[in-house]
Amino acid sequence: MSDLDDGRWPGEAAELLARMAEGGETLAVAESLTGGLLADAFVSVPGASAVFVGGVVSYATRTKAEVLGVSAELLARVGAPDPEVAVAMAVGVRQLLRSTVALATTGVAGPESQDGKPPGTVYVALATPRRTRVSATHVAGTRQQVRFAAVRHALDLLADELG
């Protein structure tokens, strides 16, 4: 079974956490589309708590607003699967959990479209004290494949940020 099939990324997650530890960084995640899979990728690594401070699974739109502080007006205007929402989620969880770096995932796992976005739409955002970034991709596949690909995309974005 490939990593994409089973959703496990222990080697890569361990490497990212080690690099963050060396730099004195901490990490938080906000997840919608991935429903906890991204946090699982990190907490599967022994000693992850030295860097990984926690996460919020904000699957419901109201949780994005009430817990992460995403603007209700923004959510009403663009819907949950949107790059601006991904950025707001990352910024919100970084502030909430007081981490130096945060990742956020949102999108449409399928099989139906949501807020005008087709199944397979994925947005991943990263927030640091210096900047925010968002990356979009489209994944063809089952709900599970889309969710696992979103985690892969998040890990890649973090790796790129760390250099």
TAURQUI-V414977 format. One record per residue. N is the residue number from 1. RES is the residue in one small letter. OMEGA is omega in whole degrees, 0 to 359 (999 if undefined). BURIAL is b if it has 24 or more other C-alpha atoms within 12 Angstrom, else e. D_LAST is the distance of its C-alpha to the last C-alpha in Angstrom with 1 decimal. Layout:
# TAURQUI-V414977
n={N/N}
res={RES/RES}
omega={OMEGA/OMEGA}
burial={BURIAL/BURIAL}
d_last={D_LAST/D_LAST}
This chain:
# TAURQUI-V414977
n={1/2/3/4/5/6/7/8/9/10/11/12/13/14/15/16/17/18/19/20/21/22/23/24/25/26/27/28/29/30/31/32/33/34/35/36/37/38/39/40/41/42/43/44/45/46/47/48/49/50/51/52/53/54/55/56/57/58/59/60/61/62/63/64/65/66/67/68/69/70/71/72/73/74/75/76/77/78/79/80/81/82/83/84/85/86/87/88/89/90/91/92/93/94/95/96/97/98/99/100/101/102/103/104/105/106/107/108/109/110/111/112/113/114/115/116/117/118/119/120/121/122/123/124/125/126/127/128/129/130/131/132/133/134/135/136/137/138/139/140/141/142/143/144/145/146/147/148/149/150/151/152/153/154/155/156/157/158/159/160/161/162/163}
res={m/s/d/l/d/d/g/r/w/p/g/e/a/a/e/l/l/a/r/m/a/e/g/g/e/t/l/a/v/a/e/s/l/t/g/g/l/l/a/d/a/f/v/s/v/p/g/a/s/a/v/f/v/g/g/v/v/s/y/a/t/r/t/k/a/e/v/l/g/v/s/a/e/l/l/a/r/v/g/a/p/d/p/e/v/a/v/a/m/a/v/g/v/r/q/l/l/r/s/t/v/a/l/a/t/t/g/v/a/g/p/e/s/q/d/g/k/p/p/g/t/v/y/v/a/l/a/t/p/r/r/t/r/v/s/a/t/h/v/a/g/t/r/q/q/v/r/f/a/a/v/r/h/a/l/d/l/l/a/d/e/l/g}
omega={181/177/181/181/187/174/181/181/188/182/181/179/179/179/179/179/179/178/179/179/179/181/180/182/172/187/172/178/171/186/170/181/187/171/178/181/180/176/180/179/181/184/174/182/177/179/183/184/175/182/185/184/177/182/177/172/183/184/179/180/182/177/176/180/188/184/185/179/176/182/177/178/178/180/179/184/187/184/184/180/185/181/178/178/178/179/180/177/181/179/181/182/177/178/182/185/176/176/176/181/176/173/176/178/172/181/183/179/180/10/181/172/177/178/178/180/182/174/180/177/181/173/177/179/178/177/175/176/185/185/171/177/173/180/180/174/174/184/173/178/179/176/182/180/178/181/178/178/177/176/178/181/179/178/179/179/178/179/179/180/181/176/999}
burial={e/e/e/e/e/e/b/b/b/b/e/b/b/b/b/b/b/b/b/b/e/e/e/e/b/b/b/b/b/b/b/b/b/b/b/b/b/b/b/b/b/b/b/e/b/e/e/b/e/b/b/b/b/b/b/b/b/b/b/e/b/e/b/b/b/e/b/b/b/b/b/e/e/b/b/e/e/e/b/b/b/b/b/b/b/b/b/b/b/b/b/b/b/b/b/b/b/b/b/b/b/b/b/b/b/b/b/b/b/b/e/e/e/e/e/e/b/e/b/b/b/b/b/b/b/b/b/b/e/e/e/b/b/b/b/b/b/b/b/e/e/e/b/b/b/b/b/b/b/b/b/b/b/b/b/b/b/b/e/e/b/e/e}
d_last={29.0/25.4/22.5/23.0/26.7/26.6/23.6/22.3/18.7/19.2/17.1/13.9/14.7/15.5/12.3/10.3/13.2/13.2/9.7/10.9/14.2/13.1/11.8/15.1/13.8/16.1/15.9/18.7/19.4/22.1/23.4/26.1/25.8/24.3/26.9/25.2/23.4/19.9/21.2/22.9/19.8/18.6/22.1/22.8/20.7/23.1/22.2/20.0/22.0/20.3/17.4/18.8/21.5/22.9/23.3/25.8/27.2/28.6/30.3/33.2/32.8/34.8/32.3/29.5/31.9/33.6/30.8/27.6/29.4/28.7/31.4/34.4/35.1/31.7/32.2/35.8/34.8/31.9/32.0/29.5/27.4/25.9/22.6/24.1/25.1/21.7/20.3/23.4/23.0/19.4/20.7/23.9/22.6/20.2/23.4/25.7/23.9/22.5/18.9/15.9/14.0/15.9/15.8/19.0/20.6/23.8/25.6/28.7/29.1/32.6/35.2/36.3/34.7/33.9/34.3/34.4/31.2/31.7/30.8/27.4/25.8/22.5/20.5/17.4/16.4/13.8/15.1/13.9/16.3/14.8/14.8/15.4/14.3/16.3/16.2/19.4/20.6/24.0/24.9/28.3/29.7/31.3/30.4/28.8/26.8/25.6/24.6/22.8/20.9/19.9/18.4/16.5/15.3/14.3/12.3/10.5/9.9/8.6/6.3/5.1/5.4/3.8/0.0}
